[in-house]
Amino acid sequence: MPSANATIFKTINFSHKNLDYIVSAFTEPTNPDHVKIDVTHNGQPVVITYPDGFRATLGYHVDLETRIDMAVVMGISAVDQLMKSAEADIRQLV
């Protein structure tokens, strides 16, 4: 979850099984080169329960070097790809 001082710079809203989710990309002031991506439902992190009973929240992150490499070498946005992966994971795991 982003702190109160985080900068959220991109969000994706989507619905799955009649529930609304938000995928947010943000940076924290303590590490502005590191982008984090979280998925929330009703303002709370989404918790996934795996078949073995293990529970976990979904969180994604990418550093500046990887973002630049993916943009220059592959011509794609690492942040956009992680946000798409986060939505796909919710659709698959929830």
Sequence and secondary structure as in RCSB ss.txt:
>XXXX:A:sequence
MPSANATIFKTINFSHKNLDYIVSAFTEPTNPDHVKIDVTHNGQPVVITYPDGFRATLGYHVDLETRIDMAVVMG
ISAVDQLMKSAEADIRQLV
>XXXX:A:secstr
   TT EEEEEEEEEETTEEEEEEEEEETTEEEEEEEEEEETTEE EEE TTS EEE EEEEEHHHHHHIIIII 
S HHHHHHHHHHHHHHHH 
